[in-house]
Amino acid sequence: MEMKGSKHGLGVLLVCFSAILWGLDGVVLTPRLYNLDINYVVFMLHFLPFLGMNIFFYKEYSQLKSMSGEDIFYFFLIALFGGALGTLSIVKALFLVHFKALTVVALLQKLQPVFTIVLARILLKEKIGKNFVLWSAVALMGGYFLTFELKIPVLEESGNMLEASIYAVLAAFSFGSSTVFGKKVLSKVSYRTALFYRYALTTIIMLAIVVQRGSLGYFYKTTANNWLIFIVIGLTTGSGAIMLYYYALRYVRANVATICELCFPISSIIFDYVFNGNILSPVQWISAAFMIFAIYRIGKNQSVEQIKGSLYLNEV
């Protein structure tokens, strides 16, 4: 029991640490690649770590023999939504704000649990926690006022902020979808296998996109500083953080992990202020607080609902 508790504590710490690394990435690292094409950036963010994985995890290719067609299909969906579409959307959002309102983009992306729980209900038939609709509405309203404050959004006046917000929410939906699809395979394979094939298939998808868009030419426009950022992201906030996250999920329930991931928006606020001097307005602070609290309640209520479901099954 003590060993199980210690592993749970380790899992919580690792999820929190991974979330803090994602905050650092979204505010400090990825925006520094602004001089490059978005498709090329997302391709390199997956291709370079995948090259490294081939050195250390090359034995993972043998796992293909034991995978069913359904497993491969879900790995493809994880790569498509969590790797390609999700990353493209969040990088596009970060680039659109030109180092301004990075915190807003990061916070909007944390609407992910709302989409995750809805999709889990539809695809996995999981129960929805108490007052989910209420807290989801609070979270969405918080996201609205966080973005536009007390103004009514007008396309001509909102400029890049409206478009960036749409991409941030699309990223939240994509990453939420990936989480649900991941539940289909993580019960069958190790966290290392999941990481390896997510990056392998995302690299293939993004290679097709950059070839079709003619973006490979940006290889020659990549500066020394860009290469340094790519390497740092690959080792820390990218594949490194995802590997820690997958490892931690073995000891932490998904809904507990959702609550721990709130370290992401909190760290984003801190990093955006420390590195870029940006700070939220009073209305945005209040909106962010409501949104974070609503997501916390969603995660907590969902966990309670799962515990009740487990007790019911044990009684039956």
N, C-alpha and C positions, 0 to 999 in steps of 0.2 A: 504493500500500500504506500509505504514511504517512497519507494523507487518510482511508483506511478505518479505520485504527487510531485516529485522533483522533476520528472520529465515533462509534466504538464506546465510547471513553472518555467522550465527552460523553453518550452514551446511558445508560451506567452511572451517571454522576453525576445525570442527570435522574430516573432511576428511584429512586435513593436519596433525592433531594430530595423527590420526590412522596410516597414512603413516610413521610418525616418529617412532611410536611404532614398526611397522614392520621392520624398519631399525635397531632398537635396538635388536629386536628378532633375525634377520638373522645374525648379526655380533657378538653380545655379549652373547645371551642366548642359542639358539639352538645348536651352536657348542660345548657348554659345556656338552652336552649329548653324546659326541663322544664315550664313553665307552660302550654304549648300542646298541642293534640291531636297525636298521632303522625302520623296520616294527613295532617293539614294541614301539619305540619313537612316531611314528605317531599315533598309536592306543591310547597310553596314553594321547597324546595331545588333543585327541577328547573325550576319555572316561571320564576323570576326570572332564572337564567342563560340559559334559552332565549329570554327576551325580549331579552336583550343579544345573543345570537347572531344574532337576526333582523336586527339593525342591521349587524353586521359580516360575517355569513356568509349573507346572504339568497340569494346565487347558488347555494347548495347545493340549493335546491328544484329546480333544473334537472337535478340528478342522478337525480331520480325517473324521468326518461324512459329512462335506460339501465339501470335496475334491473329484474331479473327478479322474478317472484313469489316465488321461493326466497330471493332477497336480502332482500326486504321481510319475509318470514317470519322469517328469522334475526335481522334487526334488531328485530323484535317480541319475539323470545325474549331478546335481549340486554337490551332495555328492561324486560321482565317480570321476569327473574331478577336482572340486575345493577343495574337501576334501582329497580324497585318492591319486589319481595320481599326482595332483599338489603338495601336501605337501610331498609325497614320493620323488618326483623328486628334489624339492628344498632342502630338508634335505640331500638327497644323494649327491647333488652337494656341499653343505656346508661341509659335512664330508670328501669328496674326496680331498678338498684343504688343509686339516689339519691346519686350522686357517690362511692360506696364501691365498691371492687373494680373500678374502671374498667380497671385494667391487666389483670385477669383476663379481662374481656370482650374487650379488644383482642387479647390473646394467643391466646385460643380462636379468634378469627376468622382467625388465621394458619394454621389447619389447612386452609385453602383449597387449597394445592397437592396435598394428598392426594386431594381430590375432583376437582380439575382433571385429574390424571394418570389416574385411574380412568375418568372420563368421556371423556377423549381416547382412551383405549384402546378403549372401547365404541363411540363415535360416529365417531372419526376413524381408528381402527385403528392408532394410534401405539404403538410399542414401549414397554414399561415397563422402567425401569432396574433394575440389579442390586440385589437385597436390598430391593426396594420394600416388600414385605409386612412385613419385619422393621422397617425404619425407620418405616413408617406405624404399626405397633403401638407403637413407642417414643413417637412423637409423640402418639398418642391417649392412651396411659397418662400421659404427661407432662401432657396437658391435663386428665385426670381428677384427678390429684393437685394440679395447680395450682388447680383449682376447689374440691375438697373436702378437700384435704390428706390426713391419715391417717384421716379419718372416713368412715363409710358413710352416703351421702346418704339422708335420710328426708324425705319431702315436707313433713310438718308442721313439721319443725325447720329445713329448709333455707331456707324462705321464698322470697324473690325470687331468691336466688342460683341455685337449681336451674332456675327458669324462665328467668332471664337467660342461663344457660349453654346451654340448649337453643336459645334464639333466636340466640345467638352462633354456634353450630355450624350452625344453619340458614342464617345469613348467609354462613358460609364455603362451604357447599354451593351457595348461590345465586350468589355471586360466582365460584366455580369453574366453575359451569355457564356463566355469562356469558362467561368467558374462552374456553371451548371453542367456544361459538357464534360468538364474535368472530373466531376463526380462519377461519371460513367466509367472512367478508366483508372482513376487513382486507387480504386479498391482492388484492381487486378495487377497493377505494376508499381514499381518503386518510384520514389520522387525523382531519382536520377534518370530513370527511363522516361518519365513524363517530361522532364526538362529537356532531355536530348532530342526527343522527337518533336516537341513544340518548336524548338529552334531549327531543327532540320527542315520541317515542312514550311515554316514561316520563311526561311531563307529561299526555298524553291519558289514559293508564291511571290515573294518580293523580287526575286531575280526576273521572273516573267514580267512583272510590272515595270521594272527599270529598263529592261530591254525594249519593251513595247513603247515606253515613253522616251527612250533615247537618253536616259539619265546616267548611264555608265560613264559618260565623258567627264562627270564631276570628279572622277577618281584623280584626274590631273589637276583639278582645282582645289583639292583637299590640302590645306596648309598643315604645317607641323603642329600647330596648336590644335587643329581639328583632329589629327591622329591621336594626340595626347588625350583629348576629351573622349574619343571613341574607346581607347584602351581603359581609361579610368571607369567609364560607364560599364564596359564589359566585365571588369573585375569586381566592381562594387555595386552600383545602383541598378545595373541591368541583370545579367544572368546570375551574378553573385547573390543579389537580393532575392531573386526568384527561387534559387536553389535553397536558400535558407528558409524561405516561406514554405516551399513544398515539404521540406524536412520537418518543419514545425507543425504542419497540418496533421502529421501522424499522431501527435499528442494533444492537439487542441481541436475542439469542435469548430466547425465552419463559422457558426454564429458568434462564438467567443472571439475567433479571429477577426470577424467583422468589427467588433468593438475595439480590439487592439489596433486595427488599421486606422482608427481615428488619430493615431500619432502622425499619420500622413498629413492631413490638413493643418494640424497644430504646428508641426515642424515647418510646413510650407509658409505659414504666416511669419514664423521666426526667421527663417532663412531669407525670405523676401525683404524683410526689414533690415537684417544684418548686412546682406550682400548688395541689395539694390536700393535701400532707403525707402522702399514703398511701405505704406501703412494704410490699413482700411479706414474708411470714414466711420463715424459713430453708427450710422444706419447699417453699414456693412458688418460692423462688429456684432450688432444685435442680431442681424439676419444669420450670420455665421454661427452664433451661439445657438439660435433656435434650430438651425439645420443639423448641427452636430449632436445636440441633445435628442432630436427626433430620431436620428440614425442610431444613437445609443439605445433608445427605447425600443426601436425595431429589433435590434440585435438581441437585447435582453428578453423581450417578450417571445421572440422566436425560439430562444434557448429554452425558456420555461415550457413552451408548447411541445418541444421535442422531448423534454424530460417526462412530461405527462403522457405523451404517446408511448414512450418506452415502458413506463410503469403499467400502462394499460395492456401492452403486448405481453408483459411478463405475467400479469394476472390471468390473461387468457391462456 
